[in-house]
Amino acid sequence: MNEYLSDHVHLSDDGTAVVILDQTQLPNRTEYLTLRTAQEMFDAIQMLQVRGAPCIGICAAYDFYVLAQQVDGNTNAVQFLSELSKQADYLASSRPTAVNLRWALDRMLETAKRCAEYPDRLEVLHQECIAIHKEDIAMCRSIAEYGLSLIKNGDGILTHCNAGPLATSRYGTALGPLFLGKERGMDFHVFSDETRPLLQGARLTSYELSRAGINVTLICDNMASLVMKNGWIQACFVGCDRVAANGDAANKIGTSGVAILAKHYGIPFYVLGPTSTIDLNCVSGEDIPIEQRDSEEIKEKFYTEPMALPEVTCYNPAFDVTDHELISGIVTEYGICRAPYTESLRAVFEKKRAGLPYGTPEED
Ligand code: MRU
């Protein structure tokens, strides 16, 4: 296993805290944070010290387990559940768009409901957060395999934001096929959008890829059209924060623009994500809440002095929704879903509910 595919969210050795790699310090510093209180956990997610939809879900599951230890004490089952439910709502409010956060907290809460009366309830919750983490590793590996079947050696790939190992565990989603292809001796040329305003593409994607020896060129977001026009891109691979039942996909702001450009230039545009990011309760993208963030991120962050007057108003949505009609395929751990997505996504969930194995591109 490549060292850059190692886990960056885990429990402390004594299991009473969550340890995360602080992603806001990358690529210049490798610093870890130890999270013990609900406030520290909320802040780490809200400030993007831990980020990427699946990774936030994994972190939240560990957070829940740590908080469960703190409320365990002499609480009866009702008090235990009531306190944990409050903590889960609090953590879930830190970032509204990435559904993995609420998904993981709900799964931990459901487990807590089942085991609240047991003397070993903490151990049951411990096993559940480990299971969520392990499942993400397996899902990413399968997504990588399916994604790799869509590209060939030497292809140019454009990606937006960061959907690599840092945003998940191990392989990542949108970047997974590239890591897997690299392991198999393939070469790709990746163009990484820098991803304004928080620069996940510059700080994280180009860091992960270059450290793994994958050929990456960093571009400003407004250069995507030109590199496509030049014929340098054979496919776009992006991650997702929430996919609606009709295939509309929320991802980092700017993703929908990439999809529109890809359609213009006749380039396939793929969204890669695990089923934990698909929310069938959202009928379409209209139902996906979009996080709004502070104007400081646009005007000041990363600059040595403010780049706009204090009185200038900013609009800073963290995500946009790509219309399903612009998406060539949605790559899940169960395979590649094609339009009509209402049917293909439902079919994936039927397989999941039936507990079927993921399958392989060769079998599909
Ligand atoms: O605001 P961020 O950095 O958490 O946004 C992340 C993205 O948009 C990713 O593409 C998405 O979460 C998928 S990560 C596998």
Residues whose N, C-alpha, C, O or C-beta is under 5 A from the ligand:
A	BS01	MRU	R51 G52 A53 P54 H160 C161 N162 A163 A167 T168 T173 Q200 G239 C240 D241 N251 K252
